[in-house]
């Protein structure tokens, strides 16, 4: 079992995950994720059951 697999995601994919996770849609805008990915200190960590 690999718990630390790395998968690059686009801003659109991150936005879609956030949008799907909240009942009324993502509280963040796509532009937020686009800007975040330009920051060298920004890292996202997620979990998946598949």
C-alpha positions in Angstrom: 0.0 0.0 0.0 1.5 3.4 -1.0 0.3 6.1 1.3 2.6 8.8 -0.2 2.0 8.6 -3.9 2.4 11.9 -5.6 -0.2 13.1 -8.2 0.1 16.5 -9.8 -3.3 18.3 -10.1 -4.3 21.3 -12.1 -6.0 24.3 -10.6 -9.2 23.2 -12.3 -9.0 19.7 -10.7 -8.4 21.2 -7.3 -11.3 23.5 -7.7 -13.5 20.6 -8.8 -12.6 18.6 -5.7 -13.4 21.6 -3.5 -16.6 22.3 -5.4 -17.8 18.7 -5.0 -16.8 18.6 -1.3 -19.2 21.5 -0.2 -22.9 21.3 -0.3 -23.2 24.8 -1.9 -20.1 24.5 -4.0 -16.5 25.6 -3.3 -16.1 28.7 -1.0 -13.0 29.4 -3.2 -12.8 30.5 -6.8 -10.8 28.9 -9.5 -8.5 31.9 -9.6 -7.6 31.2 -5.9 -6.2 27.8 -6.8 -4.4 29.2 -9.9 -2.7 31.8 -7.7 -1.9 29.2 -5.0 -0.2 26.9 -7.4 2.2 29.7 -8.4 3.4 29.9 -4.8 6.4 27.6 -4.3 5.4 27.1 -0.6 1.9 25.9 -1.4 1.4 22.2 -1.1 -1.9 20.2 -1.1 -2.3 16.9 0.6 -5.4 14.8 0.0 -6.7 11.3 0.7 -8.6 9.0 -1.5 -10.2 5.6 -0.9 -9.5 4.2 -4.4 
